[in-house]
């Protein structure tokens, strides 16, 4: 007879049941045209994390941080794996500008706004500068899956270059935001980094992450091609996942960006000649979906709903600031491109936030930063504002800007 106090049994039942419920809610959201993230976050918030009699929560901060960091690797790898480089080549230049300079501009504007808000509240002090920088970095990256899932009803009726730009920008801007957030945490930890050290650290993480990702992706591709025993449908996902984990861990140990390495490796593998490419993509699509659901479940579990309500005022202020910053950034960086004014305005509206801010918020909470515990409720509130305000307006805005081809015209063409 199995004891109900058996921790392994409890974890299996709890997380298996929660993951199954998340899958069902995500499917329901897709049917009724709602953001799946919204329902999964609500599920996590409604479940009591302190259900164990021993006083230990079902999901601790340390475990949540480990899960979210690992989940991001799977999400970014699949993003690269499913990216058609030939198709994306047409938008690579504006996407790179938005994903690099755009992130820096957005983070800088949000940091300045954070400084102003803290000063007006009378709580500003020099030690809180890293907090403002972290908030700026946390909300400087966008989530492609949230926007593209909401635009699925318009598939085939919108300009491909607009959707490609949204997808590529959101996929490659995450590493930059993560690096900036890590630098903010380093400053908060009193490591005494100076400006030159910060710049060096950013360049090192990007260069090393990109290089190791390219080498790792090439090696993985060659291994899958060179050994027929590894190319069988049942073995291919396991081998590719194992190699991805080794690459990610090794890149992190060497000081590179494991997220950038995962994305570049997926990009190389997805655009190479690996055997049974469809099997590989289908398997990692499942891994990425599971990882994304776990990310939102983790945040919902470790955050108290009352804390989200308390953070709503700050979250609304930062949400408005995010929209203004993105409007300025997109209009500035897309000057001289072949996108018309309507397409540019739509790109401004598609900057939904999702998995990456959640992972960074949990990382801050588990760090030594005194303000880290404030980040998960703030991140959750901002993500919810984005899903409700931006998410429901995406399709109407696309129609209003004249970007949607009428269904009858699309069918007859």
Number of C-alpha atoms within 10 A of each C-alpha: 3 6 8 9 11 9 12 10 12 15 13 11 12 13 15 12 12 19 17 13 14 25 17 15 19 19 14 15 18 15 10 9 15 19 21 24 25 19 18 29 22 18 18 23 22 13 15 15 19 15 12 13 8 8 8 11 15 18 18 15 18 13 12 22 25 14 16 26 19 19 23 22 23 27 26 25 29 28 26 25 26 19 20 14 16 8 12 17 13 13 19 16 14 21 25 16 17 28 24 18 15 26 25 20 18 27 27 18 22 27 21 15 18 25 20 14 17 16 12 10 8 9 10 15 10 8 12 18 18 21 26 23 24 31 23 29 29 27 28 32 33 28 22 24 22 21 26 18 16 21 18 13 11 17 13 13 17 18 13 13 16 16 18 22 23 25 21 25 25 24 26 24 24 27 26 24 28 23 21 23 28 19 23 24 22 18 21 22 15 11 10 10 14 10 9 8 12 17 11 11 19 19 14 15 24 21 16 21 29 23 18 25 29 22 17 25 27 19 16 22 22 16 17 22 16 13 10 10 11 18 21 14 16 11 12 20 20 15 15 21 17 10 16 23 16 11 23 26 14 14 25 16 11 13 14 27 26 31 31 33 34 33 30 28 32 31 25 24 27 25 17 15 13 20 19 14 17 12 16 24 17 14 18 22 19 13 18 21 16 17 22 22 22 23 28 26 25 26 28 25 25 23 22 18 18 10 15 21 13 13 20 18 14 14 22 16 14 21 21 13 17 24 19 15 20 23 19 16 21 20 14 12 15 18 12 9 11 12 15 11 12 15 18 18 17 19 20 20 20 25 26 26 27 27 27 26 29 27 27 27 27 29 25 25 19 18 19 15 19 14 14 20 18 18 24 27 27 27 27 27 24 28 24 24 19 22 24 13 13 18 23 15 14 19 18 11 18 20 14 12 13 13 18 19 15 13 11 8 9 12 10 6 5
